[in-house]
Amino acid sequence: MNLPKRLRIARERAGLSARFVAEQAGCSEVTWRNIIHWEHGHGEPTISQLLALAKVYRRSLAWFLEEGEPPPDAKVLWCGKEGGA
């Protein structure tokens, strides 16, 4: 798997728009257009830009650089006591 696909998967799994990610990245060099271009393989983010995206997506830098299909995200199931505490 390559970086563009991992960038897209991270954003989709987070349920975020490219515009929102760009706003939250806190880096003037990250615009929503950059994000879309990177996801389509047109250029790559710098390390500082990738770190800003990783923070927004709550992913490690290594997650973006690993080879192969990313594993599915873990799901947290709530199992509460019925009737209150």
N, C-alpha and C positions, 0 to 999 in steps of 0.2 A: 504494500500500500504506500502511496506517496503522500507528501505533505498536503497538496491541495485537497485530496479526498478527506484526510483527517481534519483539516480546518473546517470543511463543510459538515462533516459528521458531528464535530464538537458543537458547532453552532446549532445544528438541527436538534441534537439531543438536549441542549440547554433550552430549546424553544425560544430562541432570541432572533430578532431581525438584525440584519447587518447594520442598520442605522443605530439601533440601540447599543450594539456591541461597540461601534465606533465612539459613541458618546461615553460609554462606561470605561473604555480603554484608557482615557486620560492622557492620551498621547496625540498631539496635533498631527503627527505623521500617519495616523491610522484613520482613514475615512471609510465610509461605507463602500465607496467605489473600490478602494484598495482591497477590502475584504472580499468583495465579489470577484475581482480580478485574480487574487491569490487562490481562491477556491476553484477557479477555472484554469489554473496553471499558467497564468500570465504574470510571471515574476514571482518573487518570494519575499516574505517579510524579513526585515533584519532581525537579529536576535532580540534587540530591545522591543521591537514591535511584537514579536512572537511571545515574549514574556508578558507583555501587556494583555495580549489575547488570552494566554494561558490563565492569567489571573481572573479575567472576566468569565471564562469557561470553567474555572475551578478544576483545571487539569495541570499536570506536571509538564514541564518542558519535554521530558523524556517521552511522554505519551505521544507527542506530535512527531517525534523523531524515530519511534519504533517501526520496525518492519511488520508487514502482515496486517490482517484484519484486526481492528481493535475489539477487545472482548465486550460483550454487552455490559451495560452499567448495572451495578447491583441495585436491587430494589429493596426498600425498607418496608417491612410489613408491620403494622401496628397490631399488637395483641394486648388489649387492655382487659382489665377485670370488669366483668359485668356488674352493674348495680353500684358502681362508684367505690371509693375507698373507705 
